[in-house]
Amino acid sequence: MSAAIIAAALASSAGCFALKRDTQLLSADSIAGYDPYARLARAAYCLGSSQTWECGDACAANEDFDLYASGGDGTSDLPFYFVGYSPSLASIIVAHGGMEAQDLVTTLQDSNIAQAPVDVTMFPGVDEDMMVYAGFRDAHSRSADAVLAAVQNTIATTGAAVLTTLGHGLGGALAEMDAAYLRLNIPYIRMNTVTFGKPRVGNAKWVDLVDANADSYARINNMRDPIPVLPARSASYEHPTGEIHVVQEGMWLACIADNRREDDEDAECTIQSVPDASEGVLDDHAGLYNGIFIGTEYC
């Protein structure tokens, strides 16, 4: 799916479902357009550090994918990742794996969850008051150099002008960090990001950076998944724009907040659906995302 189609999906509407002013119902075709990204996010759990594109159904579902690099050890300190090129999507793909949902919730519910400044040597030109969760920053830094080198090699080999970062849960947080990191270090690339069940990553300054560097961003939240409402906004964490909320299988809403990054008014969007993580349903984290479950247990 091209970057133009991603952008169109965010603005797509259909049917006569009773929506509030800040939501738009995605068409069936727009929903299906995210299927390859969901399958690639699942493959990020399944491929491991294999150097061949072989991980069962998760890899077979994107059979034209050309793998250029992979790594990580599957821990929260260094999650699995891979870099490659998808001819059918006409995009370089950088995908990060995640971690067990319960472990992620436990970590992110800490009332004193620490923010730390981003590394200005990795993110050239950023302000020192740009803050992210320290655990995400450290996990990202451990693979950043290898990912950047692999992306540069893939560009040199394929001539690709579009890069898509993606992931689920913790992997989505790392994909968001890569959206800014890779764009700042490869400023001529078109940057798309697609995440599934992603937690908040950093403060308002951080989100300003992401919004400025992602040409399109779809952050997809499934039903009552509690992870997208963590860490709490009261701890100075925010999401970028681009929420798509899966209200139920087959019914996806683009939550387009007016002068707000997170729509906290419309009942159909995540904050009203899950006002507190304790009211969420952890099983919703894995999916369904249009018939696709994402996580280690679905490899």
C-alpha distance (Angstrom), angle and dihedral (degrees) to the residues before:
residue distance angle dihedral
M1 . . .
S2 3.80 . .
A3 3.77 125.3 .
A4 3.80 88.2 -108.0
I5 3.79 91.0 57.4
I6 3.82 91.0 49.0
A7 3.79 89.4 53.9
A8 3.80 91.1 46.5
A9 3.79 91.0 51.3
L10 3.77 90.6 57.5
A11 3.80 89.6 56.0
S12 3.80 98.5 38.3
S13 3.79 121.6 119.3
A14 3.79 135.6 177.0
G15 3.77 143.3 168.8
C16 3.79 130.8 15.2
F17 3.80 100.8 -78.4
A18 3.82 110.3 152.6
L19 3.79 101.4 -105.7
K20 3.76 130.7 172.6
R21 3.79 119.6 -122.5
D22 3.80 97.1 -89.4
T23 3.80 99.8 51.8
Q24 3.78 133.8 76.3
L25 3.78 125.4 -168.9
L26 3.81 114.1 -124.9
S27 3.78 118.6 -132.3
A28 3.80 120.9 -118.8
D29 3.82 89.7 -107.9
S30 3.81 91.6 52.2
I31 3.80 91.2 50.0
A32 3.81 91.5 49.2
G33 3.80 88.8 51.7
Y34 3.80 88.8 71.5
D35 3.83 93.8 54.1
P36 3.84 96.0 92.7
Y37 3.80 90.2 52.5
A38 3.80 92.4 49.3
R39 3.81 89.8 50.6
L40 3.80 91.4 48.9
A41 3.81 90.1 49.0
R42 3.81 88.0 53.0
A43 3.81 90.2 49.2
A44 3.81 89.3 56.1
Y45 3.81 87.3 68.7
C46 3.79 94.1 43.4
L47 3.80 106.6 42.0
G48 3.78 95.9 62.2
S49 3.79 111.7 -177.4
S50 3.82 93.7 -38.3
Q51 3.79 114.5 143.2
T52 3.81 92.6 -147.3
W53 3.80 127.4 68.5
E54 3.80 94.4 -113.1
C55 3.79 120.3 121.6
G56 3.79 104.8 127.0
D57 3.79 121.6 -107.1
A58 3.81 93.7 -10.2
C59 3.81 91.7 63.4
A60 3.80 96.0 33.7
A61 3.81 89.5 58.7
N62 3.84 87.6 66.9
E63 3.78 96.1 36.7
D64 3.81 96.5 160.1
F65 3.82 92.5 58.5
D66 3.81 116.2 123.1
L67 3.81 111.6 -148.7
Y68 3.81 115.7 -146.0
A69 3.81 103.1 169.2
S70 3.79 142.4 -7.0
G71 3.77 136.9 178.4
G72 3.78 148.7 142.0
D73 3.77 130.9 105.2
G74 3.80 100.9 -112.8
T75 3.80 95.6 -108.4
S76 3.79 125.7 121.6
D77 3.81 87.2 -108.5
L78 3.81 93.4 57.0
P79 3.82 113.0 10.6
F80 3.79 119.5 -166.2
Y81 3.80 115.9 -88.8
F82 3.78 138.3 175.3
V83 3.79 137.4 -165.7
G84 3.79 126.3 -157.4
Y85 3.77 148.2 122.5
S86 3.79 129.2 -87.4
P87 3.82 112.8 -158.2
S88 3.80 91.8 -169.0
L89 3.81 91.2 54.2
A90 3.83 93.0 36.3
S91 3.79 88.3 -136.9
I92 3.76 142.8 109.5
I93 3.80 107.7 -118.4
V94 3.79 126.7 -146.3
A95 3.80 109.6 -174.8
H96 3.81 129.5 -179.1
G97 3.79 127.5 -162.7
G98 3.79 123.3 -135.0
M99 3.78 139.8 -146.5
E100 3.79 138.7 -109.1
A101 3.79 110.1 -56.9
Q102 3.80 96.3 -131.3
D103 3.80 91.8 51.2
L104 3.79 90.9 49.8
V105 3.81 92.7 49.5
T106 3.80 91.4 49.1
T107 3.79 91.3 51.7
L108 3.79 95.4 46.3
Q109 3.81 95.9 46.5
D110 3.80 92.2 67.0
S111 3.81 104.6 122.3
N112 3.80 90.2 -142.5
I113 3.79 97.4 45.9
A114 3.78 102.7 165.5
Q115 3.77 126.3 -123.1
A116 3.78 121.1 -157.6
P117 3.81 132.7 -172.3
V118 3.78 117.3 -96.6
D119 3.80 116.9 -108.0
V120 3.80 105.3 -96.6
T121 3.80 90.8 -156.4
M122 3.82 89.3 60.8
F123 3.81 95.0 38.2
P124 3.81 102.5 40.8
G125 3.77 117.3 -152.0
V126 3.81 98.1 12.7
D127 3.78 125.1 135.4
E128 3.78 119.6 -103.4
D129 3.81 90.3 -126.9
M130 3.81 90.2 64.9
M131 3.81 102.5 112.2
V132 3.82 135.5 -170.9
Y133 3.80 134.9 174.1
A134 3.81 105.0 -74.5
G135 3.82 93.2 -133.7
F136 3.80 92.3 55.5
R137 3.80 91.6 45.0
D138 3.79 92.4 52.9
A139 3.81 95.0 44.7
H140 3.80 90.7 49.0
S141 3.80 93.6 48.6
R142 3.81 92.2 56.2
S143 3.81 93.4 64.0
A144 3.82 101.5 24.4
D145 3.81 98.9 95.9
A146 3.81 92.9 47.2
V147 3.80 92.3 46.8
L148 3.80 92.7 49.3
A149 3.80 91.9 49.4
A150 3.81 91.1 48.8
V151 3.81 92.1 49.3
Q152 3.81 91.5 49.7
N153 3.81 89.9 49.9
T154 3.80 91.1 49.1
I155 3.80 91.5 50.3
A156 3.81 90.8 49.6
T157 3.81 91.4 49.9
T158 3.81 100.9 41.0
G159 3.79 104.1 25.1
A160 3.81 88.0 -133.3
A161 3.80 117.2 170.5
V162 3.81 97.9 -170.1
L163 3.80 127.5 72.0
T164 3.80 125.4 -172.7
T165 3.80 122.7 -166.8
L166 3.77 117.4 -163.5
G167 3.78 144.8 165.0
H168 3.78 147.9 141.9
G169 3.82 126.2 -109.8
L170 3.80 107.9 -31.8
G171 3.81 86.8 6.0
G172 3.80 88.8 58.3
A173 3.80 90.7 53.4
L174 3.80 89.8 52.5
A175 3.81 90.4 46.3
E176 3.80 88.7 55.2
M177 3.80 90.6 51.0
D178 3.80 89.8 48.8
A179 3.81 90.9 51.8
A180 3.81 89.3 65.2
Y181 3.81 97.8 32.1
L182 3.80 97.0 50.6
R183 3.79 94.6 41.5
L184 3.80 92.1 51.7
N185 3.81 90.4 49.4
I186 3.83 95.8 39.7
P187 3.81 100.7 32.4
Y188 3.82 96.4 172.2
I189 3.84 95.2 60.5
R190 3.81 122.6 99.2
M191 3.81 106.6 -121.0
N192 3.80 124.1 -147.2
T193 3.80 125.3 172.0
V194 3.81 130.1 -167.1
T195 3.81 120.3 -179.3
F196 3.79 135.0 177.2
G197 3.82 122.7 -151.7
K198 3.79 92.6 -13.1
P199 3.82 121.5 176.9
R200 3.79 122.1 -137.3
V201 3.82 111.7 -83.6
G202 3.80 110.6 -167.6
N203 3.78 151.8 -19.0
A204 3.80 130.9 -61.7
K205 3.81 92.8 -84.8
W206 3.80 89.9 54.1
V207 3.79 91.7 49.7
D208 3.81 90.1 50.1
L209 3.81 87.3 57.9
V210 3.80 93.5 48.9
D211 3.79 93.8 47.2
A212 3.80 89.8 49.6
N213 3.81 94.8 51.0
A214 3.81 105.7 36.5
D215 3.80 110.2 82.5
S216 3.79 88.0 -162.5
Y217 3.78 130.4 6.4
A218 3.80 127.1 -174.4
R219 3.81 114.1 -178.6
I220 3.77 106.3 -174.7
N221 3.83 119.9 -158.8
N222 3.78 121.3 -169.8
M223 3.81 119.0 -136.5
R224 3.83 109.8 -73.2
D225 3.80 99.4 -8.0
P226 3.84 105.3 153.8
I227 3.81 97.1 -155.2
P228 3.84 96.5 79.1
V229 3.84 90.2 60.9
L230 3.84 91.0 56.2
P231 2.97 135.8 128.1
A232 3.80 92.2 33.8
R233 3.79 121.9 -107.5
S234 3.80 87.2 -128.9
A235 3.82 86.7 68.9
S236 3.85 90.0 58.3
Y237 3.80 97.3 -98.5
E238 3.81 122.7 140.0
H239 3.80 140.3 178.0
P240 3.80 125.2 -131.0
T241 3.79 119.6 -117.2
G242 3.80 120.9 -83.4
E243 3.81 107.7 78.7
I244 3.78 117.7 170.7
H245 3.79 112.5 -175.2
V246 3.80 121.2 -156.8
V247 3.80 100.1 -145.4
Q248 3.79 91.4 179.4
E249 3.79 135.4 -24.7
G250 3.79 107.4 -57.8
M251 3.82 95.2 11.9
W252 3.81 113.5 93.3
L253 3.79 124.0 168.6
A254 3.79 128.5 -158.6
C255 3.81 103.5 -141.6
I256 3.77 105.1 -149.9
A257 3.77 107.7 -175.3
D258 3.79 118.9 -157.0
N259 3.83 107.2 -121.7
R260 3.81 88.7 -23.5
R261 3.79 129.9 97.1
E262 3.80 93.9 -147.7
D263 3.78 120.9 43.0
D264 3.80 103.7 -132.2
E265 3.81 96.2 164.4
D266 3.80 107.2 57.7
A267 3.80 115.3 82.8
E268 3.81 91.5 -144.2
C269 3.82 94.5 61.1
T270 3.79 128.9 83.2
I271 3.80 103.6 -98.3
Q272 3.79 93.5 53.9
S273 3.82 92.0 40.5
V274 3.82 91.8 50.7
P275 3.83 107.1 22.3
D276 3.81 89.3 170.2
A277 3.80 131.3 18.0
S278 3.80 89.9 -121.6
E279 3.81 87.8 65.7
G280 3.79 93.6 53.6
V281 3.79 130.4 100.5
L282 3.79 110.2 -123.8
D283 3.81 93.5 -160.1
D284 3.82 88.2 64.9
H285 3.81 89.6 68.3
A286 3.81 92.4 77.9
G287 3.80 94.4 50.4
L288 2.91 154.5 -161.2
Y289 3.79 94.8 -115.5
N290 3.81 98.8 175.1
G291 3.78 91.6 -42.3
I292 3.82 95.5 -38.1
F293 3.80 125.1 113.5
I294 3.81 118.0 -159.1
G295 3.82 125.0 -154.5
T296 3.79 144.2 76.0
E297 3.78 92.7 -76.6
Y298 3.82 90.0 60.9
C299 3.80 95.9 57.9
